[in-house]
Amino acid sequence: MKNWKVVAVSPDASMKETLAAIDKGAMQIALVVDGDDHLLGTVTDGDIRRALLRGETMETPTQKFMNTNPYTGLVDEDKEIWQRTMQRHSLRHLPLLDSTGRICGLVSYVPPAEPLRENPVVLMAGGLGTRLRPLTDAQPKPLLKIGEKPILETIIENFVTQGFYRFYICLNYKGDMIRGHFGDGRRWGAQITYIEERQRMGTAGALSLLPEPPDRPFFVMNGDLLTKVDFVRLLQFHQRNHAAATLCVREHTDTVPYGVVQLDGYEVKSLIEKPTQRYYVNAGIYVLDPEVVRRIPDGGYYDMPILINDLLRDERPIYSFPLREYWIDIGRMGDFEQAQTDYCAVWETP
């Protein structure tokens, strides 16, 4: 546990003073505290860089650019919980608080040795990406770069850091480019097998082309998603519920810009001004039981929603896993631009 007082600063300290504390502590973080040692916020090199880009100066008070909602741990939690929190959120250090919010310590991230997990991961990377043209005229969507890496590379690395290494990548449009970039996957600590779709087969049809039936629950994920979901937790949720399929869902809200009138014939029963409706939408990430593959017809078009509805008709147990972590479907140009904006904050270590 680090001596947190070395990197403690007041909210009135200037950016220059806070930068000096970060340099002195050599931990790439400063802790902003009040006179009673309550944690008010944190400052990293990245926070200072972004403040300078906004036009702040070295004399700007730290309270104007500090992170006022940092991740923290509880001092009486297990060390494993501290480490997992830092791993999930790409943190180098975690302030530890007592029950009153006073800081008691600062711990550093130690990369865990994740056990290797045999569960296969099937990545659907054969889409045309028509809504992202002209970007996808020259390369497939999974190879478009978000930050410094192709989308599919970030997906694979995210799985590998959690112990999953057996990948099947389903190819169609410009598939040779994907094969050329990833090869056998060894560079990423992965084993990659490619599945060639000779025709459009939908988001589930390509599962009929797996070289051998899975012998344990496996993931299916669209190759144009970026998410911070904990795949180990998702897998354990699926297994605990003995599900035939588990699909990740995301809450979506839609505000009607008018007053909504409820009628009984011509009689007005209520008038609700600009109501907000909430839905759960399919997030494009699934865990499937091995027996599900036998239900998929050979060589034809078969989408994942068709599979899920077929299982529901057969009264097979289907569960939803709500995503609270970062998630974005890079399907349109606006999504692509948003993902670029998000990348540094979400994927790069602060």
HELIX and SHEET records of a PDB file:
HELIX    1   1 TRP A    4  VAL A    7  5                                   4    
HELIX    2   2 MET A   15  GLY A   25  1                                  11    
HELIX    3   3 ASP A   45  ARG A   54  1                                  10    
HELIX    4   4 THR A   62  LYS A   64  5                                   3    
HELIX    5   5 LYS A   79  ARG A   88  1                                  10    
HELIX    6   6 THR A  130  LEU A  132  5                                   3    
HELIX    7   7 LYS A  141  LEU A  143  5                                   3    
HELIX    8   8 ILE A  151  THR A  161  1                                  11    
HELIX    9   9 GLY A  175  PHE A  182  1                                   8    
HELIX   10  10 ARG A  186  TRP A  188  5                                   3    
HELIX   11  11 GLY A  202  GLY A  205  1                                   4    
HELIX   12  12 ALA A  206  LEU A  209  5                                   4    
HELIX   13  13 PHE A  231  ARG A  240  1                                  10    
HELIX   14  14 PRO A  290  ARG A  295  5                                   6    
HELIX   15  15 MET A  304  ARG A  313  1                                  10    
HELIX   16  16 MET A  333  TRP A  347  1                                  15    
SHEET    1   A 3 ALA A   8  VAL A   9  0                                        
SHEET    2   A 3 ILE A  29  VAL A  33  1                                        
SHEET    3   A 3 LEU A  39  THR A  44 -1                                        
SHEET    1   B 3 GLY A  73  LEU A  74  0                                        
SHEET    2   B 3 HIS A  93  LEU A  97  1                                        
SHEET    3   B 3 ILE A 103  SER A 108 -1                                        
SHEET    1   C 7 GLN A 191  GLU A 196  0                                        
SHEET    2   C 7 ARG A 166  LEU A 171  1                                        
SHEET    3   C 7 VAL A 121  MET A 124  1                                        
SHEET    4   C 7 PHE A 218  ASN A 222  1                                        
SHEET    5   C 7 THR A 276  LEU A 288 -1                                        
SHEET    6   C 7 ALA A 245  THR A 255 -1                                        
SHEET    7   C 7 ILE A 318  PRO A 322  1                                        
SHEET    1   D 2 LYS A 145  ILE A 146  0                                        
SHEET    2   D 2 LYS A 149  PRO A 150 -1                                        
SHEET    1   E 2 LEU A 225  THR A 227  0                                        
SHEET    2   E 2 TRP A 327  ASP A 329 -1                                        
SHEET    1   F 2 GLY A 259  ASP A 264  0                                        
SHEET    2   F 2 GLU A 267  GLU A 273 -1                                        
END                                                                             
